[in-house]
Amino acid sequence: MSNTAPSPGVLSPSHVALLQMVYGAQTSQVIYVAAKIGIADSLKDGPRNVAEMAAISSVDRSTLRRVLRFLVTRGICTESPRDQFALTELGQLLRSDHADSVRHRAIFNAEVLLPLWTELLHTVMSGDSGARRVFGMSLYEHLTKHPEIGALFDRTMAAGARYRHGPAIAAYDFSSFGTIVDVGGGNGKLLISLLQTYPEPRGIVFDLPLAAERARQNIEAAGLGDRCIAIGGNAFEGVPEGGNAYMLSNFLIDVDDEGACTILKHCCKVMADDAKLLLVEWVIPTADETSDSYKFWDTASMDLIMLSIGGSRGGRVRTAEEFRALLESAGFVLKRLIPTSAAIRVIEATPATGGSVKETTC
C-alpha cells in the first residue's frame, strides 16, 4: 500500500469510489424515476429534446432536464446540443421492450425493497423481519393483498429468471430423466424451458394452487400439455410421487432450516434410491474459495435481501457445507455442486441408502 498522501484538495480513487457507494441510494432513486416515467421508452427511437420528452412523460421540463443530466453522469444517457438527450448502450437496458430489461427490477427495488433496506439496522440488531416491520405482514402476504404489487413482483422475477434458468439448464444434463418434478415451481417457466430444451423428459410443476393454475396456463400456451402437468398442493405437507428427479429452484433460500428439512424429507420419502434431487440455488463462497466479483456480489446481495424480508429466522443463502448438513439431516447425500455461468449453482444429491437414514430428524 502506498503511503503517499494525495495532493491537497484531490480525492483519491478510493475516496471517489466510496463516495459513489455512499450516494448509491440517490443513484438508484434517479434510475427508479427514469424507469417509472419511461424515459428510456421515450428515447428508444433516437434522441429527443427535453420539451418533447416532458410532454410524453407529463412532467416538468426543467426538473426532467436535471434528472437527465444526472443520468448522463452515470453513463445512461448522453447530452448533445439543442437540449437533446439519447440513450447509451447501458441506458437501453431500461427500455420496457429490451430482452434484458431491468426496468421492472428498478421499480420493484425502489417501491418494495427499499423500505425494507431502510430497516436493515433494526433487522441486524434485533433479528426481526423488515417486511413485518414495514408492511405489518410477510412480504408474500403483502404481495397477495396488493395484486398490483404482486404483478410487479411477477414481472420482476420473470425478467430475472432467464439469468438463472438458462445457465442451470445449460450446466446440467437433464436428458436421462423420465419425469422431473419441479417442487415450488411457481409459474412453470423453468420446467417449460427445460422441456423445450430436452425433448425426452416429462414434467410436473408442483406449487400452491394459485401458482399451479398459472403454471397450467403457461404449459398449455407453450404447447406442452401432452408432456407436462401442474398440481396444486403444499410442499410442507407432501410432494407428488413418480419423479426420477425432484428439482427445487430458489425455493429453499426462502425457508429456514427446519422448514427446508421438512420439504426435503417429503421429497426423500417418495424418491427411489436411484432418483436425483437437484437444487438450483445461490451458494455463499467461503474465504478459501476464489469468487468472480459479480457472482460474489450477486450472492451476498441476495442473502441480504432474504435477511431484510425474513429477518434472522427466515431464509438465507447457505454455504456448501450448510447445504451438505441440511441434505444429510433430510436423508440425502450431496454428490456435486455444479457451477453455472450465473451466480447460482446446481446442487445434485441422492437419497442415502438405508431406511433409517430417511427417518432422521431435522
C-alpha positions as CSV (number, residue, x, y, z in Angstrom):
1,M,0.0,0.0,0.0
2,S,1.3,3.4,-0.9
3,N,1.9,5.9,1.9
4,T,2.0,8.8,-0.4
5,A,-0.7,11.3,0.6
6,P,-2.9,12.7,-2.1
7,S,-2.4,16.3,-3.2
8,P,-4.4,18.8,-1.1
9,G,-7.9,19.1,-2.4
10,V,-7.6,16.0,-4.7
11,L,-9.7,13.0,-3.9
12,S,-8.0,9.6,-4.2
13,P,-9.7,6.9,-6.4
14,S,-10.6,5.0,-3.3
15,H,-12.3,8.1,-1.8
16,V,-14.2,8.7,-5.0
17,A,-15.3,5.0,-5.2
18,L,-16.5,5.0,-1.6
19,L,-18.4,8.3,-2.0
20,Q,-20.2,6.9,-5.0
21,M,-21.2,3.9,-2.9
22,V,-22.4,6.2,-0.1
23,Y,-24.5,8.1,-2.7
24,G,-25.8,4.8,-4.2
25,A,-29.3,5.4,-2.8
26,Q,-29.5,8.6,-4.8
27,T,-28.4,6.9,-8.0
28,S,-30.9,4.0,-7.6
29,Q,-33.7,6.5,-6.9
30,V,-32.9,8.5,-10.0
31,I,-32.9,5.3,-12.1
32,Y,-36.2,4.4,-10.5
33,V,-37.7,7.8,-11.5
34,A,-36.3,7.3,-15.1
35,A,-37.9,3.8,-15.2
36,K,-41.2,4.9,-13.7
37,I,-41.8,7.7,-16.1
38,G,-40.5,5.8,-19.1
39,I,-37.5,7.9,-20.1
40,A,-35.8,5.0,-21.9
41,D,-39.0,4.2,-23.8
42,S,-39.4,7.8,-25.0
43,L,-35.8,7.7,-26.3
44,K,-35.9,4.2,-27.9
45,D,-36.3,5.6,-31.5
46,G,-33.4,8.1,-31.1
47,P,-32.5,11.4,-29.5
48,R,-35.2,13.8,-28.3
49,N,-35.2,17.3,-26.8
50,V,-36.3,17.8,-23.3
51,A,-39.5,19.6,-24.3
52,E,-40.7,16.6,-26.3
53,M,-39.8,14.1,-23.5
54,A,-41.5,16.2,-20.9
55,A,-44.7,16.2,-22.9
56,I,-44.5,12.5,-23.4
57,S,-43.9,11.8,-19.7
58,S,-46.2,14.5,-18.4
59,V,-43.5,16.0,-16.2
60,D,-42.0,19.5,-15.7
61,R,-39.4,20.2,-18.4
62,S,-36.8,21.9,-16.1
63,T,-36.9,19.2,-13.5
64,L,-36.7,16.5,-16.2
65,R,-33.5,18.1,-17.6
66,R,-31.9,17.9,-14.1
67,V,-32.7,14.2,-13.9
68,L,-31.4,13.6,-17.4
69,R,-28.1,15.3,-16.6
70,F,-27.6,13.1,-13.6
71,L,-28.3,10.1,-15.8
72,V,-25.5,11.4,-18.1
73,T,-23.1,11.2,-15.2
74,R,-24.0,7.5,-14.7
75,G,-23.5,6.7,-18.4
76,I,-27.2,6.0,-19.0
77,C,-27.8,9.0,-21.3
78,T,-25.7,11.4,-23.5
79,E,-26.4,15.1,-24.0
80,S,-26.0,16.9,-27.3
81,P,-26.6,20.5,-28.5
82,R,-30.2,21.8,-28.8
83,D,-31.1,20.3,-25.4
84,Q,-31.2,16.8,-26.8
85,F,-30.6,13.5,-25.0
86,A,-30.1,10.0,-26.2
87,L,-29.7,6.6,-24.6
88,T,-26.3,4.9,-24.3
89,E,-25.9,1.1,-24.6
90,L,-26.3,1.0,-20.8
91,G,-29.5,3.1,-20.9
92,Q,-31.1,0.8,-23.5
93,L,-31.5,-1.8,-20.6
94,L,-34.1,0.5,-19.1
95,R,-36.4,0.1,-22.1
96,S,-39.5,-2.0,-21.5
97,D,-39.1,-3.9,-24.7
98,H,-35.4,-4.8,-24.3
99,A,-34.7,-8.5,-23.9
100,D,-32.5,-7.8,-20.9
101,S,-34.7,-5.0,-19.5
102,V,-34.1,-4.1,-15.8
103,R,-37.0,-1.6,-15.7
104,H,-39.3,-3.7,-13.6
105,R,-36.4,-4.5,-11.2
106,A,-35.6,-0.8,-10.8
107,I,-39.2,-0.1,-9.9
108,F,-39.6,-3.1,-7.6
109,N,-36.4,-2.4,-5.7
110,A,-37.4,1.2,-5.1
111,E,-41.1,0.6,-4.3
112,V,-40.9,-2.7,-2.4
113,L,-37.3,-3.5,-1.2
114,L,-36.1,0.0,-0.4
115,P,-38.5,0.4,2.6
116,L,-37.1,-2.9,3.9
117,W,-33.5,-1.8,3.5
118,T,-34.2,1.3,5.4
119,E,-34.9,-1.0,8.3
120,L,-31.7,-3.1,7.9
121,L,-30.1,-1.7,11.0
122,H,-33.1,-2.7,13.1
123,T,-33.1,-6.1,11.5
124,V,-29.4,-6.6,12.1
125,M,-29.8,-5.5,15.8
126,S,-33.0,-7.4,16.6
127,G,-33.2,-10.2,14.0
128,D,-36.8,-9.0,13.2
129,S,-38.2,-9.2,9.7
130,G,-38.1,-5.9,7.8
131,A,-41.2,-6.9,5.9
132,R,-43.3,-7.4,9.0
133,R,-42.0,-4.2,10.5
134,V,-42.8,-2.2,7.3
135,F,-45.9,-3.9,6.0
136,G,-47.2,-5.5,9.2
137,M,-47.2,-8.9,7.5
138,S,-44.8,-11.1,5.5
139,L,-43.7,-9.9,2.0
140,Y,-45.7,-12.6,0.3
141,E,-48.9,-11.8,2.2
142,H,-48.3,-8.2,1.2
143,L,-48.0,-9.2,-2.5
144,T,-51.2,-11.2,-2.3
145,K,-53.1,-8.4,-0.5
146,H,-52.0,-5.9,-3.2
147,P,-52.4,-7.6,-6.6
148,E,-50.7,-4.7,-8.5
149,I,-47.6,-5.1,-6.4
150,G,-47.8,-8.9,-6.8
151,A,-48.0,-8.3,-10.6
152,L,-44.9,-6.1,-10.4
153,F,-43.1,-8.9,-8.4
154,D,-44.1,-11.5,-11.1
155,R,-42.8,-9.3,-13.9
156,T,-39.5,-8.6,-12.0
157,M,-39.0,-12.3,-11.3
158,A,-39.8,-13.3,-14.9
159,A,-37.2,-10.8,-16.2
160,G,-34.5,-12.1,-13.9
161,A,-35.4,-15.8,-14.3
162,R,-33.7,-16.1,-17.7
163,Y,-30.4,-15.5,-15.9
164,R,-31.0,-18.4,-13.6
165,H,-33.0,-20.8,-15.8
166,G,-30.8,-20.7,-18.9
167,P,-27.5,-21.2,-17.1
168,A,-28.9,-24.0,-15.0
169,I,-30.3,-25.9,-18.0
170,A,-27.0,-25.4,-19.8
171,A,-24.9,-26.7,-16.9
172,Y,-26.7,-29.9,-16.2
173,D,-27.8,-32.8,-18.5
174,F,-31.5,-33.5,-17.8
175,S,-32.0,-35.8,-20.8
176,S,-31.8,-39.1,-18.8
177,F,-34.8,-38.4,-16.6
178,G,-38.2,-39.8,-17.4
179,T,-40.2,-37.4,-15.1
180,I,-39.0,-34.2,-13.5
181,V,-41.0,-32.8,-10.6
182,D,-40.4,-29.1,-10.0
183,V,-41.3,-28.5,-6.4
184,G,-42.3,-24.9,-5.7
185,G,-42.2,-24.5,-9.5
186,G,-44.2,-21.3,-9.5
187,N,-45.5,-20.3,-12.9
188,G,-43.7,-23.2,-14.5
189,K,-41.3,-21.2,-16.6
190,L,-38.2,-23.1,-15.6
191,L,-39.7,-26.5,-16.3
192,I,-41.2,-25.2,-19.6
193,S,-37.7,-24.0,-20.7
194,L,-36.2,-27.3,-19.6
195,L,-38.7,-29.4,-21.5
196,Q,-38.3,-27.2,-24.6
197,T,-34.6,-27.9,-24.4
198,Y,-34.8,-31.6,-23.7
199,P,-37.5,-33.5,-25.6
200,E,-37.1,-36.7,-23.6
201,P,-38.4,-35.9,-20.1
202,R,-42.0,-35.3,-18.9
203,G,-42.7,-32.8,-16.2
204,I,-44.8,-31.9,-13.1
205,V,-45.0,-28.4,-11.7
206,F,-46.0,-28.6,-8.0
207,D,-46.9,-25.4,-6.1
208,L,-49.7,-23.8,-4.2
209,P,-53.0,-23.9,-6.1
210,L,-52.9,-20.3,-7.4
211,A,-49.4,-20.7,-8.7
212,A,-50.2,-24.1,-10.1
213,E,-53.1,-22.7,-12.1
214,R,-50.7,-20.0,-13.6
215,A,-48.3,-22.8,-14.4
216,R,-51.1,-24.8,-16.1
217,Q,-52.0,-21.9,-18.3
218,N,-48.3,-21.3,-19.3
219,I,-47.8,-25.0,-20.0
220,E,-50.8,-25.0,-22.4
221,A,-49.7,-21.8,-24.0
222,A,-46.3,-23.4,-24.6
223,G,-47.9,-26.4,-26.3
224,L,-46.6,-28.8,-23.7
225,G,-49.8,-30.1,-22.3
226,D,-49.1,-33.6,-23.5
227,R,-45.7,-33.7,-21.6
228,C,-46.3,-31.6,-18.5
229,I,-49.0,-31.1,-15.8
230,A,-49.4,-28.7,-12.9
231,I,-50.5,-30.0,-9.5
232,G,-51.6,-27.8,-6.6
233,G,-50.5,-28.6,-3.1
234,N,-48.2,-27.7,-0.2
235,A,-44.7,-28.9,-0.1
236,F,-44.7,-28.7,3.7
237,E,-47.3,-31.4,3.7
238,G,-46.0,-33.6,0.9
239,V,-44.9,-33.8,-2.8
240,P,-46.1,-35.8,-5.8
241,E,-44.7,-39.3,-6.3
242,G,-43.3,-40.7,-9.5
243,G,-40.4,-38.5,-10.3
244,N,-37.0,-39.6,-11.4
245,A,-35.7,-36.1,-10.5
246,Y,-37.0,-33.6,-7.9
247,M,-36.0,-30.1,-8.6
248,L,-36.2,-27.1,-6.2
249,S,-35.2,-23.8,-7.8
250,N,-34.6,-20.9,-5.5
251,F,-37.1,-22.4,-3.1
252,L,-35.0,-23.3,0.0
253,I,-33.4,-19.8,0.0
254,D,-36.7,-18.5,1.4
255,V,-37.1,-21.2,4.1
256,D,-35.4,-21.6,7.4
257,D,-33.5,-24.9,8.1
258,E,-36.4,-26.6,9.9
259,G,-38.8,-25.8,7.1
260,A,-36.3,-26.7,4.4
261,C,-35.6,-30.0,6.1
262,T,-39.3,-30.8,6.2
263,I,-39.7,-30.2,2.5
264,L,-36.6,-32.2,1.6
265,K,-37.7,-35.1,3.8
266,H,-41.0,-35.2,1.9
267,C,-39.0,-35.4,-1.3
268,C,-36.8,-38.2,0.0
269,K,-39.8,-40.2,1.2
270,V,-41.2,-40.6,-2.3
271,M,-38.0,-40.9,-4.2
272,A,-36.5,-44.2,-5.5
273,D,-32.9,-44.8,-4.5
274,D,-31.6,-44.0,-8.0
275,A,-33.6,-40.8,-8.3
276,K,-31.8,-37.4,-8.1
277,L,-32.5,-34.3,-6.1
278,L,-31.5,-31.1,-7.9
279,L,-31.3,-27.7,-6.1
280,V,-30.8,-24.6,-8.2
281,E,-29.6,-22.2,-5.6
282,W,-27.1,-19.4,-4.8
283,V,-24.2,-20.8,-2.7
284,I,-22.2,-18.5,-0.4
285,P,-18.4,-18.8,-1.2
286,T,-16.2,-19.3,1.8
287,A,-12.9,-17.5,2.4
288,D,-10.8,-20.2,0.8
289,E,-12.8,-20.1,-2.5
290,T,-12.0,-17.8,-5.3
291,S,-15.0,-15.9,-6.5
292,D,-16.0,-13.9,-9.5
293,S,-16.7,-10.4,-8.3
294,Y,-20.1,-10.2,-9.9
295,K,-21.2,-13.6,-8.7
296,F,-20.0,-12.9,-5.2
297,W,-21.8,-9.5,-5.1
298,D,-25.0,-11.1,-6.5
299,T,-24.9,-13.9,-4.0
300,A,-24.2,-11.6,-1.0
301,S,-26.8,-9.1,-2.2
302,M,-29.4,-11.9,-2.4
303,D,-28.6,-13.1,1.1
304,L,-29.2,-9.6,2.5
305,I,-32.5,-9.3,0.6
306,M,-33.6,-12.5,2.3
307,L,-32.4,-11.2,5.7
308,S,-34.4,-8.0,5.1
309,I,-37.5,-10.0,4.1
310,G,-37.5,-12.6,6.8
311,G,-35.1,-11.5,9.5
312,S,-32.6,-13.8,11.2
313,R,-35.3,-16.5,11.5
314,G,-36.2,-16.5,7.8
315,G,-34.5,-17.9,4.7
316,R,-30.9,-17.3,3.7
317,V,-28.2,-18.2,1.2
318,R,-26.3,-21.2,2.5
319,T,-22.7,-22.2,2.2
320,A,-21.8,-25.6,0.6
321,E,-21.2,-27.1,4.0
322,E,-24.5,-25.8,5.2
323,F,-26.2,-27.4,2.2
324,R,-24.4,-30.6,2.9
325,A,-25.5,-30.7,6.6
326,L,-29.1,-29.8,5.6
327,L,-29.3,-32.5,3.0
328,E,-27.8,-35.1,5.4
329,S,-30.4,-34.2,8.0
330,A,-33.1,-34.9,5.5
331,G,-31.7,-38.2,4.3
332,F,-29.7,-37.2,1.3
333,V,-26.0,-37.4,0.3
334,L,-24.6,-34.3,-1.5
335,K,-22.9,-35.5,-4.7
336,R,-21.9,-32.5,-6.8
337,L,-22.0,-28.7,-6.8
338,I,-22.1,-27.7,-10.4
339,P,-21.1,-24.1,-11.3
340,T,-23.1,-22.2,-14.0
341,S,-22.4,-19.1,-16.0
342,A,-24.6,-17.2,-13.4
343,A,-24.2,-16.9,-9.7
344,I,-26.4,-19.9,-9.0
345,R,-25.2,-23.5,-8.9
346,V,-26.9,-26.8,-9.5
347,I,-26.6,-29.0,-6.4
348,E,-27.0,-32.7,-7.1
349,A,-27.9,-35.1,-4.2
350,T,-29.2,-38.7,-3.9
351,P,-31.1,-40.5,-1.2
352,A,-28.9,-42.1,1.4
353,T,-29.1,-45.9,1.4
354,G,-31.0,-47.4,4.3
355,G,-34.4,-46.5,5.6
356,S,-33.0,-45.5,9.0
357,V,-31.3,-42.5,7.4
358,K,-34.5,-41.3,5.8
359,E,-36.1,-41.2,9.3
360,T,-33.5,-38.7,10.7
361,T,-35.0,-35.7,12.4
362,C,-34.3,-32.1,11.5
